[in-house]
Amino acid sequence: MTSDFKEDQAEQLRKHFGDIDVSDEVEEKEVDVLSLPSRKEKYKQIKQSKRKKTVTKEVEKKEKRKRRGVKFPLVQVLLFLFLLLVILVISYPRWIDRLNL
């Protein structure tokens, strides 16, 4: 370590922050209590905004279901064909004997 650090490590920070006056930045805002909305009005607004969000979420869910509905019949058909193939392979010895007669 150099001798500069032994003397005072925070001197540069003190110089940097010494120029900034913190009291100028903090300003208290005066709130006029009489101009504020009543609790009933405030919570009514919050409730309405939540309802709007809920309605939009329900609409999005319905749209997602519709999109899934388009893909689902294809999956059903493929699953049916796969199961039919498995059944035919398993029952192959029985029906091949009948065809060879």
C-alpha positions in Angstrom: 0.0 0.0 0.0 1.1 3.5 -0.6 1.4 6.2 2.0 -1.7 8.1 0.6 -4.0 5.3 1.9 -2.4 5.3 5.3 -3.2 9.0 5.9 -6.9 9.1 5.0 -8.6 6.6 2.8 -11.9 8.5 2.6 -10.5 12.0 1.8 -11.5 11.9 -1.8 -15.0 10.8 -1.0 -15.4 13.6 1.6 -14.2 16.1 -1.0 -16.6 14.8 -3.6 -19.6 14.7 -1.3 -18.7 17.9 0.5 -19.8 19.9 -2.5 -23.3 18.4 -2.5 -25.8 20.0 -0.2 -28.3 17.4 0.9 -30.7 19.9 2.4 -31.6 21.4 -1.0 -32.8 18.1 -2.4 -35.1 17.3 0.4 -38.3 19.3 0.1 -41.3 18.5 2.1 -44.5 18.6 0.2 -47.6 20.0 1.9 -50.7 17.9 1.3 -54.1 19.6 1.4 -56.1 17.0 3.3 -59.4 18.5 2.2 -58.7 18.1 -1.5 -58.0 14.3 -1.1 -60.7 11.9 -2.2 -62.7 10.0 0.4 -61.7 6.4 1.2 -64.8 5.1 -0.3 -64.0 6.8 -3.7 -60.4 5.7 -3.6 -61.1 2.0 -2.9 -64.0 2.1 -5.4 -61.5 3.2 -8.1 -59.0 0.4 -7.0 -61.8 -2.2 -7.1 -62.8 -1.1 -10.6 -59.3 -1.3 -11.9 -58.9 -4.8 -10.4 -62.2 -5.9 -12.1 -60.8 -4.6 -15.5 -57.7 -6.6 -15.0 -59.7 -9.7 -14.1 -61.9 -9.4 -17.1 -58.9 -9.0 -19.4 -57.3 -12.1 -17.9 -60.5 -14.1 -18.4 -60.6 -13.0 -22.0 -56.9 -14.0 -22.5 -57.6 -17.4 -21.0 -60.6 -18.0 -23.3 -58.4 -17.1 -26.3 -55.7 -19.5 -25.2 -58.3 -22.2 -24.9 -59.4 -21.5 -28.5 -55.9 -21.7 -29.7 -55.4 -25.1 -28.0 -58.6 -26.3 -29.5 -57.2 -26.0 -33.0 -54.2 -28.2 -32.1 -56.1 -30.7 -30.0 -58.1 -32.7 -32.7 -54.9 -33.4 -34.6 -53.3 -34.8 -31.4 -56.4 -37.0 -30.8 -56.2 -38.4 -34.3 -52.5 -39.2 -34.0 -53.1 -40.8 -30.6 -55.9 -42.9 -32.0 -53.7 -44.0 -35.0 -50.9 -44.9 -32.7 -53.1 -47.0 -30.4 -54.6 -48.7 -33.4 -51.1 -49.6 -34.6 -50.2 -51.0 -31.2 -53.4 -53.1 -31.1 -52.7 -54.4 -34.7 -49.1 -55.4 -33.8 -50.2 -57.2 -30.7 -53.0 -59.1 -32.4 -51.0 -59.8 -35.5 -50.5 -63.6 -34.9 -54.3 -64.1 -34.6 -55.5 -62.3 -37.7 -52.7 -63.3 -40.0 -53.6 -67.0 -39.5 -57.2 -66.3 -40.5 -56.1 -64.4 -43.6 -53.8 -67.3 -44.8 -56.6 -69.8 -44.9 
